[in-house]
Structure formats: C-alpha cells, structure tokens
C-alpha cells in the first residue's frame, strides 16, 4: 500500500483534530510527530539528522500516519517545508530524496551537499521570506512551487544569485589563505582565523568547510564563539558534544577585560547561541579568550541534552 499524501493546514487550525507535525512540537490532536527536535517523541527507528529525512523514512510505512487529516508545523523554515512537502506529495519527494535532504541540510545546518540543493534552498528561502513579508502563510504560499524549484532551479537564479556570489567569495578566501580553519578534534572545535581587513565568510562556507560543531572566529581585534545548530537537535549521524553553559565564563571575562567590554553567552537553549562581546570593545587578545574558552569547554558539565527522553520545550523558534 502506498501513502497517497495529506493536505497542509496551519498549526492552530488543527488543534484537537488528528494531524501530523513535521519539524516541530506536538499539540492536542497530533497523532505522529516527525521531528529532530528535543523532546519530540519521534519514533527512534525513524530518527535522522533532518526532519525531512525522518519524513522520508516514515513514508515507507503508511500505517504510521493513522487517521491523520493533515500535516503541519509550528514555525517556518526550509527543513519544515521539505518535510511537509514530502507528506503532501510523497511520490515526488521519494523520487527526489537526495534533493529534499540536501535542501533541508543546507537550510537547517548551513551545510552544502551539492550546488543544486544549495541554489534551490536559497530560492526557497527567498520565496518563504517574501511570503512572510506579504503577511502570507509561507507554507501555503511556497508548497505549490517546491517541485518547480527542484526541477527547474535555473529559472530562479534571480533569487539565488546573491547567495551564490557570497559562496564563491567565501571559498576563494579559504583557498587563498585569507581565512584559515584549524580543527581541534578532541573538543570538536573549529578555530577560524580571518584577516582583519577581510569579511567573515557566509555561514554555509564555514559550516561546509568543517564538521566541527563548536566554532570560534578570530577576526583580529574581535572574536566570538558559536554552538552550531547540530548541538540543539537530536543529531544522529554522529554523537556531538553536549553544550556547556558559558555564562560563568562571560562573567569572568567581563570582570577581567581591560577594555571594559561586557561579554555574554546567549544560553544553551538557543538554536545557535553565541559567546561574544555585547557592549564596548574588548581589550583581551583573541588567543587569551580562546585559551579560557577551551578550559571552560573541558571543565564545564553538560548543560543541554537533546537526546534525553523528556525535556522542557524551548521557547526559541
């Protein structure tokens, strides 16, 4: 028996009615959640890095969808769109599984699997943004266009050309040494050094260039650290290190900074929290910040576990 698909409907409209949630959290009426979110209750045998791939796995067993009347999500993003589209048009999605996963991976993790998926994701991002700017439901607006974007990506060059130029410029900077990356495998940390007069490359360039899920960027007089999104979700292709609460380090650096800068950490529950200066100019050398960051990452206890059976839902979308 093949799964014929389900229509999309907005999240709030389905409250109390049997439905599927993709890439989000369940509500009253949810009969199946297909999401890599923490505490999502997605069946373990379906788990994958992206929610879109979880959906593709679920399509192999139509009985999982039960009496669901529609599919939905509680926030707009590319992974959610591709997963919902796979439920709406399963035959087309299965035939284009690599593209579906490629767009979702590029959108959620800024990791590029291939040029076609990167361009399609940039076009889809632009279309969703335009729909939201117009006050429209981005899923309702863009779902009818997904198949055309995947099959005829060149038609949408006006939407992906800017991202293409940023991609090319960033990779050129890596190739000529303007940007260098040194990986600390023990800490899963990438130390990115950027010539002070050059711009920091776009996220997809750096996230594709290194699999390290902790990223420290040294830009001369300024530096910052990020926990990548892979550390927020149930990432299953490999076990990534748990996030460490860097709030105490922020307080210590603020007290010690000769420039009087105020340091802050966005918090372990953020999707991609940063550790950075939020006021003033730091008088600390990036090398000193990196040394103390390494010490904190080694000594700090795990502060976020997306794999735990239960966890309070994040309010950050």
C-alpha positions as CSV (number, residue, x, y, z in Angstrom):
1,X,0.0,0.0,0.0
2,X,1.3,3.4,-1.0
3,X,0.8,6.5,1.0
4,X,-1.3,9.0,-1.0
5,X,-0.3,12.1,0.9
6,X,-2.1,14.6,3.2
7,X,-3.0,18.2,2.7
8,X,-1.2,21.0,4.6
9,X,-3.1,23.1,7.1
10,X,-1.9,25.8,9.6
11,X,-0.9,24.6,13.0
12,X,-3.5,26.4,15.0
13,X,-6.3,25.3,12.7
14,X,-5.6,21.6,13.5
15,X,-5.8,21.9,17.3
16,X,-7.8,18.9,18.5
17,X,-8.0,17.3,15.0
18,X,-5.9,14.3,14.1
19,X,-2.8,15.5,12.3
20,X,1.0,15.1,11.7
21,X,3.5,17.6,13.0
22,X,6.8,17.8,11.0
23,X,9.8,19.6,12.4
24,X,8.1,21.0,15.5
25,X,6.3,20.1,18.7
26,X,3.1,18.1,19.2
27,X,-0.2,19.6,20.3
28,X,-3.7,18.3,21.1
29,X,-4.6,16.1,18.1
30,X,-1.1,15.2,17.0
31,X,-1.1,11.5,16.1
32,X,2.5,11.4,14.9
33,X,5.5,13.8,15.3
34,X,8.3,13.6,12.7
35,X,10.9,15.9,14.0
36,X,14.5,16.1,15.1
37,X,13.6,18.5,17.9
38,X,14.5,17.6,21.5
39,X,11.5,16.0,23.3
40,X,9.7,15.4,20.0
41,X,8.6,11.8,20.7
42,X,9.5,10.9,17.2
43,X,9.9,7.1,16.9
44,X,13.5,6.1,17.5
45,X,13.7,3.9,14.4
46,X,12.9,7.0,12.2
47,X,15.4,9.4,13.6
48,X,17.7,11.2,11.2
49,X,19.7,14.5,11.2
50,X,16.9,16.5,9.4
51,X,13.2,16.3,9.9
52,X,12.8,16.0,6.1
53,X,14.8,12.7,6.1
54,X,12.7,11.5,9.1
55,X,9.6,12.0,7.0
56,X,11.1,10.2,4.0
57,X,11.8,7.2,6.3
58,X,8.2,7.3,7.6
59,X,6.8,7.2,4.1
60,X,8.0,3.6,3.8
61,X,5.3,2.6,6.3
62,X,2.0,4.3,5.5
63,X,0.3,2.7,8.5
64,X,2.2,5.2,10.8
65,X,0.1,8.0,9.6
66,X,-3.1,6.5,11.0
67,X,-6.2,8.7,10.9
68,X,-4.4,12.0,10.3
69,X,-6.3,14.5,8.3
70,X,-3.5,17.0,7.5
71,X,0.2,17.8,8.1
72,X,1.5,21.0,9.7
73,X,4.4,22.7,11.6
74,X,4.5,25.5,14.2
75,X,7.3,27.6,12.7
76,X,8.5,28.4,9.1
77,X,11.8,27.0,7.9
78,X,13.3,25.1,5.0
79,X,13.6,21.7,6.7
80,X,10.0,22.0,7.8
81,X,8.9,22.9,4.3
82,X,10.7,20.0,2.7
83,X,9.3,17.6,5.3
84,X,5.7,18.9,4.8
85,X,6.1,18.8,1.0
86,X,7.1,15.1,1.3
87,X,3.9,14.3,3.2
88,X,1.8,16.4,0.7
89,X,3.4,14.8,-2.4
90,X,5.2,11.7,-1.3
91,X,5.8,10.2,-4.7
92,X,7.6,13.3,-6.0
93,X,9.6,13.6,-2.8
94,X,10.7,10.0,-2.8
95,X,11.9,10.4,-6.4
96,X,13.9,13.4,-5.3
97,X,15.0,12.2,-1.9
98,X,18.6,13.5,-2.3
99,X,17.4,17.0,-3.2
100,X,14.9,17.0,-0.3
101,X,17.6,16.1,2.2
102,X,20.1,18.5,0.5
103,X,17.8,21.5,0.8
104,X,16.9,20.6,4.4
105,X,20.5,20.2,5.4
106,X,21.5,23.5,3.7
107,X,18.6,25.3,5.4
108,X,19.0,23.9,8.9
109,X,22.7,23.3,9.3
110,X,24.2,25.6,6.5
111,X,26.0,22.5,5.2
112,X,26.0,22.2,1.4
113,X,25.7,18.7,0.0
114,X,25.7,19.8,-3.7
115,X,25.4,23.0,-5.7
116,X,21.9,22.3,-7.0
117,X,20.5,21.8,-3.5
118,X,22.3,25.0,-2.3
119,X,20.7,27.0,-5.0
120,X,17.3,25.5,-4.5
121,X,17.5,26.2,-0.8
122,X,18.4,29.9,-1.4
123,X,15.5,30.2,-3.8
124,X,13.1,28.6,-1.3
125,X,14.4,30.8,1.5
126,X,13.7,33.9,-0.6
127,X,10.2,32.7,-1.6
128,X,9.3,32.0,2.1
129,X,10.7,35.4,3.1
130,X,8.7,37.2,0.5
131,X,5.5,35.4,1.6
132,X,6.1,36.3,5.2
133,X,6.8,39.9,4.3
134,X,3.4,39.9,2.5
135,X,1.7,38.6,5.6
136,X,1.0,35.2,4.0
137,X,1.4,31.7,5.4
138,X,4.8,30.8,3.9
139,X,3.9,27.1,3.7
140,X,0.7,27.6,1.9
141,X,2.4,30.1,-0.4
142,X,5.5,28.1,-1.3
143,X,4.5,24.4,-1.2
144,X,2.9,24.6,-4.7
145,X,6.3,25.9,-6.0
146,X,8.6,23.4,-4.5
147,X,8.6,20.9,-7.3
148,X,9.3,23.5,-9.9
149,X,12.2,24.9,-7.8
150,X,13.7,21.5,-7.5
151,X,13.3,20.5,-11.2
152,X,14.0,23.9,-12.7
153,X,16.3,25.7,-10.3
154,X,17.9,27.8,-13.0
155,X,14.6,29.6,-13.5
156,X,15.0,31.1,-10.0
157,X,18.5,32.4,-10.5
158,X,17.4,35.9,-9.5
159,X,16.6,34.5,-6.1
160,X,19.8,32.6,-5.5
161,X,22.4,34.7,-7.3
162,X,23.4,36.7,-4.2
163,X,23.9,33.6,-2.1
164,X,26.0,32.2,-5.0
165,X,28.3,35.2,-5.0
166,X,28.8,35.0,-1.2
167,X,29.5,31.3,-1.5
168,X,32.1,31.9,-4.2
169,X,33.8,34.7,-2.4
170,X,34.0,32.8,0.9
171,X,35.5,29.7,-0.8
172,X,38.0,31.9,-2.6
173,X,39.1,33.4,0.8
174,X,39.6,29.9,2.1
175,X,41.6,28.9,-0.9
176,X,44.0,31.9,-0.8
177,X,44.6,31.8,3.0
178,X,42.6,34.9,3.8
179,X,40.6,32.6,6.0
180,X,42.1,29.5,7.8
181,X,40.5,26.8,9.8
182,X,42.3,24.7,12.4
183,X,40.3,21.8,13.9
184,X,40.6,20.7,17.5
185,X,39.2,17.2,17.2
186,X,39.2,16.5,20.9
187,X,36.9,19.4,21.6
188,X,35.0,19.2,18.3
189,X,36.1,22.9,17.9
190,X,37.0,24.8,14.7
191,X,39.3,27.8,15.2
192,X,38.6,30.1,12.3
193,X,41.1,33.0,11.7
194,X,40.1,35.8,9.3
195,X,42.4,38.5,8.1
196,X,41.1,41.6,9.9
197,X,40.6,43.6,6.7
198,X,38.5,40.8,5.1
199,X,34.9,40.0,5.8
200,X,33.9,36.8,7.7
201,X,32.6,34.3,5.1
202,X,29.0,33.4,5.0
203,X,27.8,30.7,7.3
204,X,27.4,28.0,4.6
205,X,31.1,28.4,3.6
206,X,32.4,27.8,7.1
207,X,29.9,25.1,8.1
208,X,30.6,23.2,5.0
209,X,34.3,23.5,5.3
210,X,34.5,21.9,8.8
211,X,32.3,19.4,10.5
212,X,33.3,20.7,14.0
213,X,30.1,21.8,15.8
214,X,31.8,24.3,18.0
215,X,33.2,27.3,16.2
216,X,35.5,30.1,17.3
217,X,36.1,33.0,14.9
218,X,39.2,35.3,15.4
219,X,38.7,38.4,13.3
220,X,41.7,40.4,14.6
221,X,40.5,42.7,17.4
222,X,37.2,40.9,17.7
223,X,36.3,37.3,18.3
224,X,33.3,35.2,19.1
225,X,32.2,31.6,19.6
226,X,29.1,29.7,18.4
227,X,27.4,26.4,19.3
228,X,26.1,25.1,15.9
229,X,22.5,24.0,15.5
230,X,23.6,20.4,15.2
231,X,24.1,20.6,19.0
232,X,20.5,21.6,19.7
233,X,18.7,18.8,17.8
234,X,18.7,15.0,18.0
235,X,21.7,14.7,15.6
236,X,22.2,11.0,14.9
237,X,24.8,10.6,12.2
238,X,27.3,11.1,14.9
239,X,27.2,12.0,18.6
240,X,28.1,15.6,19.0
241,X,29.4,17.1,22.3
242,X,26.9,18.5,24.8
243,X,26.7,22.2,25.1
244,X,28.4,23.9,28.1
245,X,26.9,26.9,29.8
246,X,29.4,29.6,29.1
247,X,27.6,32.2,31.3
248,X,30.2,31.9,34.1
249,X,33.0,32.4,31.6
250,X,31.2,35.5,30.2
251,X,31.0,36.9,33.8
252,X,34.7,36.2,34.4
253,X,35.9,37.8,31.1
254,X,33.7,40.8,31.8
255,X,35.4,41.2,35.2
256,X,38.9,40.7,33.7
257,X,38.6,42.6,30.4
258,X,41.0,45.6,30.4
259,X,38.9,47.3,27.8
260,X,35.8,47.2,30.0
261,X,33.8,45.2,27.5
262,X,30.8,43.2,28.6
263,X,30.8,39.5,27.4
264,X,27.6,37.4,27.2
265,X,26.5,33.9,26.3
266,X,23.1,33.5,24.7
267,X,22.2,30.4,26.7
268,X,22.2,26.7,26.0
269,X,18.6,26.6,24.8
270,X,19.2,28.9,21.9
271,X,19.2,27.4,18.4
272,X,22.8,28.6,17.7
273,X,23.9,30.5,20.8
274,X,26.9,32.9,20.6
275,X,29.5,33.8,23.2
276,X,30.6,37.3,22.3
277,X,31.0,40.9,23.4
278,X,27.7,42.7,23.6
279,X,28.9,46.1,24.8
280,X,32.1,48.0,24.5
281,X,35.4,46.9,22.9
282,X,37.4,44.1,24.4
283,X,41.0,44.6,25.5
284,X,41.6,40.8,25.6
285,X,43.7,39.1,23.0
286,X,41.7,36.5,21.0
287,X,44.3,33.9,21.9
288,X,43.6,34.6,25.6
289,X,39.8,34.3,25.0
290,X,40.4,31.0,23.1
291,X,42.6,29.6,25.9
292,X,39.9,30.3,28.6
293,X,37.2,29.1,26.3
294,X,39.0,25.8,25.9
295,X,39.3,25.4,29.6
296,X,35.6,26.1,30.1
297,X,34.6,23.5,27.4
298,X,36.8,20.9,29.1
299,X,35.7,21.6,32.7
300,X,32.1,22.6,32.2
301,X,29.4,20.0,32.8
302,X,26.9,19.2,30.0
303,X,24.1,21.7,30.1
304,X,21.9,20.6,27.2
305,X,20.9,17.1,26.3
306,X,18.7,16.8,23.2
307,X,18.7,13.0,23.5
308,X,17.1,13.0,26.9
309,X,13.7,11.2,27.0
310,X,12.0,14.3,28.3
311,X,13.0,17.9,28.5
312,X,11.1,21.2,28.8
313,X,10.4,22.6,25.3
314,X,12.5,25.5,24.2
315,X,10.5,28.7,23.6
316,X,13.0,29.7,20.9
317,X,11.8,29.1,17.3
